[in-house]
Amino acid sequence: MKLGLRVCFAIVLLAGFAAAADVAPVRHEPNALNSTRTEKAHYVVLVSLDGFRWDYAEKWGAPHLLKMAAEGASAPEGMIPSFPSLTFPNHYTLVTGLYPEHHGIVDNEFLDPKRNDARYYYKDPASNGDGSWYGGVPLWSLAERQGMRSAAMFWVGADAKIAGKRPSYWVPFDDKFDDEKRIAQVMEWLSLPETERPHLITVYYSNVDHAGHDFGPDSTECRDAVHHMDALMGQLEEKLKATGLPVDMIVVSDHGMARLRDRRWLSLNKLVDLKDVPTAGERIYPKTESEKKRIYQQLKATHDPRFEVYRRKQVPGRLEFDGNPREGDPVIVPTELVAITAKAKTAEIKGVGAHGFDPAKFPEMKAIFYAEGPDIEPGVKLASFKNVNVYDFVCGILGLKPAKNDGNKEVLRAARR
């Protein structure tokens, strides 16, 4: 009897230590332990530096990222984001390998005509935490379904149950959570026993994006944010190497940043009557075909050089943005660095920097890609590639069978050992 009590006490004590080891308010999912096969797999720590433009490392001096590029693989001319070059669509593209129109997160805010114009809004937990909005199979769900544990220190979609799974360990999004403690939490996860240890870990930082929006991509504030993130990446890399585990570190961003031409909204309802038309951000959702035609024709007739207007099915194929009702109809594509919305609440916008533009027309939208580790070929300089190809690349390192996606595993083959 005494032995049984001792064992029970030990179990409770160990559980207390395990809980105390969490640096962040981690949620634990009752997922299966790592299979014998996946215990032998390598590890990937996938880091996103939101808004970190493709040229910032050279422009502002980022020695740790440039060292990663020299010792591993990089895309010197940038990684190409999907259209629109916004945070939520592209973060979810990175972990599904699907263009936004295929995974369904077509903007940071949009309506779904098939759901009676239900609204998805990126800051609303009721929608961003609802897995029914998300298509595809994100990397963490894929891993869990194949007997491999995963963890998310923030990422778009990680708060939701998608494709039947959440990561084994995930932290509810908190943009103000301490930067260094994010790294500490990653290291705690990597110190877990083999059966519990996540082999895929995602980490997210928004500092550079905020600085770019508020002060512009050429500001000292943006420079300081780049230096801060670079130093953190150096710390993370050093700590990962010290574990002795076969960890590949991949650092990406979702998009770049450009300075707006001015700080005034281009409000579409000043050009055409949208009084009774449902809208979300710059997206327009007329109820009838006649209304769609009217709005399209009237906007077209303005000959406004700041944007192009298309019926959805006529959006240029290179944008991969012509087949999902959530995109609206007609679709507006900016041709100048102006902020467009359907119905502006104020005349002036808050910041001076923005993104969301066509990366083919505005190279400032391009993102970063750096990778280093035991599975990465050193010194590889990749030509610019679309971010849908990251999914297969990560799956290959982890030994996972990819779900259907829009990428091509050959694109990043040169970066693999």
BELQUIKA-V343900 format. One record per residue. N is the residue number from 0. RES is the residue in one letter. PHI is phi in whole degrees, 0 to 359 (999 if undefined). PSI is psi as a letter, one per 40 degrees, with the letter a starting at -180 (* if undefined). OMEGA is omega in whole degrees, -180 to 180 (NA if undefined). Layout:
n=N res=RES phi=PHI psi=PSI omega=OMEGA
n=N res=RES phi=PHI psi=PSI omega=OMEGA
This chain:
n=0 res=M phi=999 psi=d omega=179
n=1 res=K phi=298 psi=d omega=179
n=2 res=L phi=297 psi=d omega=179
n=3 res=G phi=299 psi=d omega=179
n=4 res=L phi=296 psi=d omega=180
n=5 res=R phi=298 psi=d omega=180
n=6 res=V phi=298 psi=d omega=179
n=7 res=C phi=299 psi=d omega=180
n=8 res=F phi=297 psi=d omega=179
n=9 res=A phi=297 psi=d omega=-180
n=10 res=I phi=296 psi=d omega=179
n=11 res=V phi=298 psi=d omega=-180
n=12 res=L phi=297 psi=d omega=179
n=13 res=L phi=296 psi=d omega=178
n=14 res=A phi=298 psi=d omega=178
n=15 res=G phi=296 psi=d omega=177
n=16 res=F phi=297 psi=d omega=-179
n=17 res=A phi=297 psi=d omega=-179
n=18 res=A phi=294 psi=d omega=-179
n=19 res=A phi=293 psi=d omega=-178
n=20 res=A phi=291 psi=d omega=179
n=21 res=D phi=292 psi=h omega=179
n=22 res=V phi=281 psi=d omega=-179
n=23 res=A phi=254 psi=i omega=177
n=24 res=P phi=284 psi=g omega=-173
n=25 res=V phi=284 psi=h omega=170
n=26 res=R phi=266 psi=h omega=-178
n=27 res=H phi=250 psi=h omega=179
n=28 res=E phi=264 psi=i omega=-179
n=29 res=P phi=281 psi=f omega=-180
n=30 res=N phi=279 psi=i omega=178
n=31 res=A phi=297 psi=i omega=175
n=32 res=L phi=291 psi=i omega=176
n=33 res=N phi=302 psi=h omega=175
n=34 res=S phi=288 psi=i omega=178
n=35 res=T phi=302 psi=d omega=180
n=36 res=R phi=293 psi=d omega=-175
n=37 res=T phi=286 psi=d omega=175
n=38 res=E phi=301 psi=d omega=-177
n=39 res=K phi=273 psi=e omega=-177
n=40 res=A phi=289 psi=i omega=174
n=41 res=H phi=284 psi=a omega=-175
n=42 res=Y phi=237 psi=i omega=174
n=43 res=V phi=232 psi=h omega=169
n=44 res=V phi=251 psi=h omega=-177
n=45 res=L phi=258 psi=h omega=-176
n=46 res=V phi=248 psi=h omega=173
n=47 res=S phi=249 psi=h omega=172
n=48 res=L phi=251 psi=g omega=-173
n=49 res=D phi=308 psi=h omega=175
n=50 res=G phi=73 psi=e omega=-179
n=51 res=F phi=279 psi=h omega=-174
n=52 res=R phi=294 psi=i omega=-174
n=53 res=W phi=304 psi=d omega=-174
n=54 res=D phi=257 psi=e omega=-176
n=55 res=Y phi=297 psi=d omega=-176
n=56 res=A phi=300 psi=d omega=177
n=57 res=E phi=283 psi=d omega=-176
n=58 res=K phi=298 psi=d omega=-174
n=59 res=W phi=255 psi=e omega=-178
n=60 res=G phi=82 psi=h omega=180
n=61 res=A phi=230 psi=g omega=-170
n=62 res=P phi=300 psi=d omega=-178
n=63 res=H phi=288 psi=d omega=177
n=64 res=L phi=291 psi=d omega=178
n=65 res=L phi=293 psi=d omega=175
n=66 res=K phi=292 psi=d omega=175
n=67 res=M phi=302 psi=d omega=-180
n=68 res=A phi=297 psi=d omega=-178
n=69 res=A phi=289 psi=d omega=-176
n=70 res=E phi=266 psi=e omega=-178
n=71 res=G phi=224 psi=b omega=-179
n=72 res=A phi=243 psi=i omega=-180
n=73 res=S phi=206 psi=i omega=175
n=74 res=A phi=242 psi=g omega=-173
n=75 res=P phi=303 psi=d omega=179
n=76 res=E phi=262 psi=e omega=173
n=77 res=G phi=99 psi=i omega=172
n=78 res=M phi=264 psi=i omega=-173
n=79 res=I phi=268 psi=h omega=178
n=80 res=P phi=287 psi=i omega=174
n=81 res=S phi=280 psi=i omega=178
n=82 res=F phi=270 psi=h omega=-4
n=83 res=P phi=282 psi=i omega=-175
n=84 res=S phi=282 psi=g omega=-178
n=85 res=L phi=241 psi=i omega=-171
n=86 res=T phi=295 psi=d omega=-173
n=87 res=F phi=291 psi=d omega=177
n=88 res=P phi=303 psi=d omega=-173
n=89 res=N phi=279 psi=d omega=174
n=90 res=H phi=297 psi=d omega=-179
n=91 res=Y phi=285 psi=d omega=173
n=92 res=T phi=297 psi=d omega=-178
n=93 res=L phi=302 psi=d omega=-177
n=94 res=V phi=260 psi=e omega=175
n=95 res=T phi=238 psi=d omega=-176
n=96 res=G phi=72 psi=e omega=-178
n=97 res=L phi=248 psi=i omega=172
n=98 res=Y phi=295 psi=i omega=-178
n=99 res=P phi=308 psi=d omega=-178
n=100 res=E phi=292 psi=e omega=179
n=101 res=H phi=268 psi=d omega=177
n=102 res=H phi=270 psi=e omega=170
n=103 res=G phi=99 psi=e omega=178
n=104 res=I phi=269 psi=g omega=-169
n=105 res=V phi=275 psi=e omega=-178
n=106 res=D phi=193 psi=i omega=172
n=107 res=N phi=286 psi=d omega=177
n=108 res=E phi=214 psi=h omega=-180
n=109 res=F phi=196 psi=i omega=175
n=110 res=L phi=252 psi=i omega=175
n=111 res=D phi=240 psi=h omega=180
n=112 res=P phi=303 psi=d omega=180
n=113 res=K phi=283 psi=e omega=178
n=114 res=R phi=245 psi=f omega=179
n=115 res=N phi=59 psi=f omega=179
n=116 res=D phi=60 psi=f omega=172
n=117 res=A phi=300 psi=i omega=-174
n=118 res=R phi=255 psi=h omega=168
n=119 res=Y phi=259 psi=h omega=178
n=120 res=Y phi=226 psi=h omega=-170
n=121 res=Y phi=298 psi=d omega=180
n=122 res=K phi=264 psi=e omega=-176
n=123 res=D phi=258 psi=h omega=-179
n=124 res=P phi=301 psi=d omega=180
n=125 res=A phi=295 psi=d omega=178
n=126 res=S phi=258 psi=d omega=-177
n=127 res=N phi=290 psi=e omega=176
n=128 res=G phi=261 psi=e omega=-179
n=129 res=D phi=260 psi=h omega=-175
n=130 res=G phi=297 psi=e omega=-178
n=131 res=S phi=290 psi=e omega=177
n=132 res=W phi=282 psi=d omega=-168
n=133 res=Y phi=256 psi=h omega=174
n=134 res=G phi=263 psi=i omega=179
n=135 res=G phi=75 psi=a omega=179
n=136 res=V phi=236 psi=h omega=-179
n=137 res=P phi=297 psi=i omega=-174
n=138 res=L phi=308 psi=d omega=-177
n=139 res=W phi=292 psi=d omega=177
n=140 res=S phi=293 psi=d omega=178
n=141 res=L phi=300 psi=d omega=-180
n=142 res=A phi=299 psi=d omega=-178
n=143 res=E phi=298 psi=d omega=179
n=144 res=R phi=291 psi=d omega=-179
n=145 res=Q phi=252 psi=f omega=173
n=146 res=G phi=79 psi=f omega=-179
n=147 res=M phi=234 psi=h omega=180
n=148 res=R phi=285 psi=i omega=-179
n=149 res=S phi=222 psi=i omega=180
n=150 res=A phi=213 psi=i omega=-179
n=151 res=A phi=226 psi=h omega=170
n=152 res=M phi=265 psi=g omega=-178
n=153 res=F phi=78 psi=h omega=169
n=154 res=W phi=182 psi=i omega=178
n=155 res=V phi=302 psi=h omega=178
n=156 res=G phi=94 psi=e omega=-175
n=157 res=A phi=289 psi=e omega=177
n=158 res=D phi=278 psi=e omega=-175
n=159 res=A phi=253 psi=i omega=174
n=160 res=K phi=272 psi=h omega=-175
n=161 res=I phi=238 psi=h omega=-178
n=162 res=A phi=54 psi=f omega=174
n=163 res=G phi=86 psi=e omega=-174
n=164 res=K phi=220 psi=i omega=162
n=165 res=R phi=243 psi=i omega=172
n=166 res=P phi=301 psi=i omega=177
n=167 res=S phi=303 psi=d omega=179
n=168 res=Y phi=228 psi=h omega=178
n=169 res=W phi=210 psi=i omega=-178
n=170 res=V phi=242 psi=h omega=176
n=171 res=P phi=306 psi=h omega=-173
n=172 res=F phi=300 psi=h omega=177
n=173 res=D phi=214 psi=g omega=-174
n=174 res=D phi=295 psi=e omega=-178
n=175 res=K phi=264 psi=e omega=-180
n=176 res=F phi=295 psi=h omega=-173
n=177 res=D phi=308 psi=h omega=-177
n=178 res=D phi=298 psi=d omega=-178
n=179 res=E phi=293 psi=d omega=-180
n=180 res=K phi=291 psi=d omega=175
n=181 res=R phi=297 psi=d omega=178
n=182 res=I phi=293 psi=d omega=179
n=183 res=A phi=301 psi=d omega=179
n=184 res=Q phi=292 psi=d omega=176
n=185 res=V phi=303 psi=d omega=-178
n=186 res=M phi=292 psi=d omega=176
n=187 res=E phi=297 psi=d omega=179
n=188 res=W phi=297 psi=d omega=-178
n=189 res=L phi=286 psi=e omega=177
n=190 res=S phi=266 psi=e omega=179
n=191 res=L phi=292 psi=i omega=175
n=192 res=P phi=302 psi=i omega=-174
n=193 res=E phi=306 psi=d omega=-177
n=194 res=T phi=292 psi=d omega=-176
n=195 res=E phi=255 psi=e omega=-171
n=196 res=R phi=290 psi=h omega=178
n=197 res=P phi=289 psi=h omega=178
n=198 res=H phi=264 psi=e omega=173
n=199 res=L phi=240 psi=h omega=178
n=200 res=I phi=228 psi=h omega=175
n=201 res=T phi=252 psi=i omega=180
n=202 res=V phi=224 psi=i omega=-176
n=203 res=Y phi=226 psi=h omega=174
n=204 res=Y phi=226 psi=i omega=-177
n=205 res=S phi=247 psi=e omega=-171
n=206 res=N phi=305 psi=d omega=-176
n=207 res=V phi=293 psi=d omega=178
n=208 res=D phi=298 psi=d omega=180
n=209 res=H phi=299 psi=d omega=-179
n=210 res=A phi=295 psi=d omega=179
n=211 res=G phi=295 psi=d omega=178
n=212 res=H phi=294 psi=d omega=-171
n=213 res=D phi=287 psi=d omega=-171
n=214 res=F phi=238 psi=e omega=179
n=215 res=G phi=98 psi=i omega=-176
n=216 res=P phi=289 psi=e omega=-180
n=217 res=D phi=254 psi=e omega=-174
n=218 res=S phi=274 psi=i omega=175
n=219 res=T phi=294 psi=d omega=178
n=220 res=E phi=295 psi=d omega=177
n=221 res=C phi=293 psi=d omega=177
n=222 res=R phi=303 psi=d omega=-179
n=223 res=D phi=295 psi=d omega=179
n=224 res=A phi=294 psi=d omega=177
n=225 res=V phi=298 psi=d omega=180
n=226 res=H phi=297 psi=d omega=179
n=227 res=H phi=296 psi=d omega=180
n=228 res=M phi=295 psi=d omega=180
n=229 res=D phi=297 psi=d omega=179
n=230 res=A phi=297 psi=d omega=178
n=231 res=L phi=297 psi=d omega=179
n=232 res=M phi=294 psi=d omega=175
n=233 res=G phi=295 psi=d omega=177
n=234 res=Q phi=297 psi=d omega=-179
n=235 res=L phi=297 psi=d omega=-180
n=236 res=E phi=301 psi=d omega=-179
n=237 res=E phi=297 psi=d omega=-179
n=238 res=K phi=292 psi=d omega=179
n=239 res=L phi=296 psi=d omega=179
n=240 res=K phi=295 psi=d omega=-179
n=241 res=A phi=291 psi=e omega=180
n=242 res=T phi=291 psi=d omega=-175
n=243 res=G phi=77 psi=e omega=179
n=244 res=L phi=275 psi=i omega=177
n=245 res=P phi=282 psi=g omega=-175
n=246 res=V phi=252 psi=h omega=171
n=247 res=D phi=259 psi=h omega=179
n=248 res=M phi=256 psi=h omega=-180
n=249 res=I phi=239 psi=h omega=-179
n=250 res=V phi=245 psi=h omega=-178
n=251 res=V phi=228 psi=i omega=166
n=252 res=S phi=226 psi=i omega=-177
n=253 res=D phi=272 psi=d omega=-176
n=254 res=H phi=188 psi=i omega=176
n=255 res=G phi=259 psi=a omega=-177
n=256 res=M phi=200 psi=i omega=176
n=257 res=A phi=225 psi=i omega=176
n=258 res=R phi=276 psi=h omega=179
n=259 res=L phi=294 psi=i omega=179
n=260 res=R phi=297 psi=d omega=174
n=261 res=D phi=206 psi=i omega=-174
n=262 res=R phi=254 psi=f omega=-180
n=263 res=R phi=248 psi=h omega=177
n=264 res=W phi=291 psi=i omega=165
n=265 res=L phi=266 psi=h omega=-175
n=266 res=S phi=265 psi=h omega=-174
n=267 res=L phi=295 psi=d omega=-179
n=268 res=N phi=288 psi=e omega=171
n=269 res=K phi=276 psi=e omega=-179
n=270 res=L phi=255 psi=d omega=-177
n=271 res=V phi=210 psi=i omega=-179
n=272 res=D phi=288 psi=h omega=178
n=273 res=L phi=238 psi=f omega=-171
n=274 res=K phi=307 psi=d omega=-176
n=275 res=D phi=251 psi=e omega=-177
n=276 res=V phi=262 psi=h omega=176
n=277 res=P phi=297 psi=h omega=179
n=278 res=T phi=219 psi=i omega=173
n=279 res=A phi=210 psi=h omega=-174
n=280 res=G phi=61 psi=b omega=177
n=281 res=E phi=269 psi=e omega=-176
n=282 res=R phi=273 psi=i omega=-175
n=283 res=I phi=239 psi=h omega=-175
n=284 res=Y phi=229 psi=g omega=177
n=285 res=P phi=300 psi=i omega=-176
n=286 res=K phi=278 psi=d omega=-174
n=287 res=T phi=239 psi=i omega=178
n=288 res=E phi=297 psi=d omega=-180
n=289 res=S phi=295 psi=d omega=177
n=290 res=E phi=292 psi=d omega=177
n=291 res=K phi=300 psi=d omega=180
n=292 res=K phi=296 psi=d omega=-179
n=293 res=R phi=301 psi=d omega=-177
n=294 res=I phi=296 psi=d omega=179
n=295 res=Y phi=300 psi=d omega=-176
n=296 res=Q phi=295 psi=d omega=-179
n=297 res=Q phi=290 psi=d omega=177
n=298 res=L phi=292 psi=d omega=178
n=299 res=K phi=297 psi=d omega=-177
n=300 res=A phi=290 psi=e omega=178
n=301 res=T phi=289 psi=d omega=-177
n=302 res=H phi=52 psi=f omega=-179
n=303 res=D phi=286 psi=h omega=-177
n=304 res=P phi=289 psi=e omega=-175
n=305 res=R phi=278 psi=e omega=-180
n=306 res=F phi=202 psi=i omega=169
n=307 res=E phi=249 psi=i omega=177
n=308 res=V phi=240 psi=h omega=-179
n=309 res=Y phi=226 psi=i omega=160
n=310 res=R phi=293 psi=i omega=-170
n=311 res=R phi=306 psi=d omega=-177
n=312 res=K phi=290 psi=e omega=179
n=313 res=Q phi=255 psi=e omega=176
n=314 res=V phi=299 psi=h omega=-178
n=315 res=P phi=309 psi=h omega=-175
n=316 res=G phi=302 psi=d omega=-178
n=317 res=R phi=297 psi=d omega=179
n=318 res=L phi=277 psi=e omega=-180
n=319 res=E phi=51 psi=f omega=-171
n=320 res=F phi=212 psi=f omega=-174
n=321 res=D phi=222 psi=e omega=-172
n=322 res=G phi=228 psi=e omega=-177
n=323 res=N phi=239 psi=h omega=-179
n=324 res=P phi=303 psi=d omega=179
n=325 res=R phi=295 psi=e omega=-180
n=326 res=E phi=285 psi=e omega=-177
n=327 res=G phi=84 psi=i omega=180
n=328 res=D phi=192 psi=h omega=7
n=329 res=P phi=284 psi=i omega=-179
n=330 res=V phi=248 psi=h omega=179
n=331 res=I phi=258 psi=h omega=177
n=332 res=V phi=238 psi=h omega=-180
n=333 res=P phi=297 psi=i omega=175
n=334 res=T phi=247 psi=e omega=174
n=335 res=E phi=227 psi=i omega=-178
n=336 res=L phi=280 psi=g omega=179
n=337 res=V phi=234 psi=i omega=179
n=338 res=A phi=269 psi=h omega=-176
n=339 res=I phi=249 psi=h omega=173
n=340 res=T phi=217 psi=i omega=-179
n=341 res=A phi=287 psi=d omega=-178
n=342 res=K phi=221 psi=h omega=-177
n=343 res=A phi=286 psi=h omega=176
n=344 res=K phi=273 psi=d omega=177
n=345 res=T phi=225 psi=i omega=-179
n=346 res=A phi=284 psi=d omega=-174
n=347 res=E phi=248 psi=i omega=177
n=348 res=I phi=272 psi=i omega=-174
n=349 res=K phi=282 psi=d omega=-172
n=350 res=G phi=263 psi=a omega=179
n=351 res=V phi=242 psi=e omega=180
n=352 res=G phi=247 psi=i omega=-179
n=353 res=A phi=203 psi=i omega=176
n=354 res=H phi=210 psi=a omega=-175
n=355 res=G phi=109 psi=e omega=-175
n=356 res=F phi=277 psi=i omega=179
n=357 res=D phi=293 psi=h omega=-178
n=358 res=P phi=294 psi=d omega=177
n=359 res=A phi=289 psi=d omega=-179
n=360 res=K phi=266 psi=d omega=-177
n=361 res=F phi=235 psi=g omega=-179
n=362 res=P phi=298 psi=e omega=175
n=363 res=E phi=298 psi=e omega=180
n=364 res=M phi=281 psi=e omega=-175
n=365 res=K phi=293 psi=i omega=-173
n=366 res=A phi=252 psi=a omega=180
n=367 res=I phi=252 psi=i omega=171
n=368 res=F phi=213 psi=h omega=174
n=369 res=Y phi=228 psi=h omega=179
n=370 res=A phi=216 psi=h omega=178
n=371 res=E phi=210 psi=i omega=177
n=372 res=G phi=154 psi=a omega=-175
n=373 res=P phi=295 psi=d omega=-179
n=374 res=D phi=259 psi=e omega=-175
n=375 res=I phi=254 psi=h omega=177
n=376 res=E phi=289 psi=h omega=-177
n=377 res=P phi=289 psi=i omega=173
n=378 res=G phi=73 psi=e omega=-178
n=379 res=V phi=277 psi=h omega=176
n=380 res=K phi=251 psi=h omega=-176
n=381 res=L phi=270 psi=i omega=171
n=382 res=A phi=292 psi=i omega=178
n=383 res=S phi=308 psi=h omega=-179
n=384 res=F phi=221 psi=i omega=-179
n=385 res=K phi=282 psi=i omega=-174
n=386 res=N phi=290 psi=e omega=175
n=387 res=V phi=296 psi=e omega=-176
n=388 res=N phi=274 psi=e omega=180
n=389 res=V phi=293 psi=d omega=-176
n=390 res=Y phi=302 psi=d omega=179
n=391 res=D phi=298 psi=d omega=-180
n=392 res=F phi=298 psi=d omega=179
n=393 res=V phi=293 psi=d omega=178
n=394 res=C phi=302 psi=d omega=-180
n=395 res=G phi=297 psi=d omega=179
n=396 res=I phi=296 psi=d omega=-175
n=397 res=L phi=276 psi=e omega=-178
n=398 res=G phi=75 psi=f omega=179
n=399 res=L phi=263 psi=i omega=174
n=400 res=K phi=276 psi=h omega=-175
n=401 res=P phi=294 psi=i omega=168
n=402 res=A phi=283 psi=i omega=178
n=403 res=K phi=302 psi=h omega=-179
n=404 res=N phi=208 psi=i omega=-176
n=405 res=D phi=264 psi=e omega=-179
n=406 res=G phi=274 psi=i omega=179
n=407 res=N phi=224 psi=h omega=-175
n=408 res=K phi=297 psi=e omega=180
n=409 res=E phi=287 psi=d omega=-173
n=410 res=V phi=300 psi=d omega=-177
n=411 res=L phi=252 psi=e omega=-178
n=412 res=R phi=301 psi=d omega=-178
n=413 res=A phi=297 psi=d omega=-179
n=414 res=A phi=276 psi=e omega=-178
n=415 res=R phi=262 psi=h omega=173
n=416 res=R phi=287 psi=* omega=NA
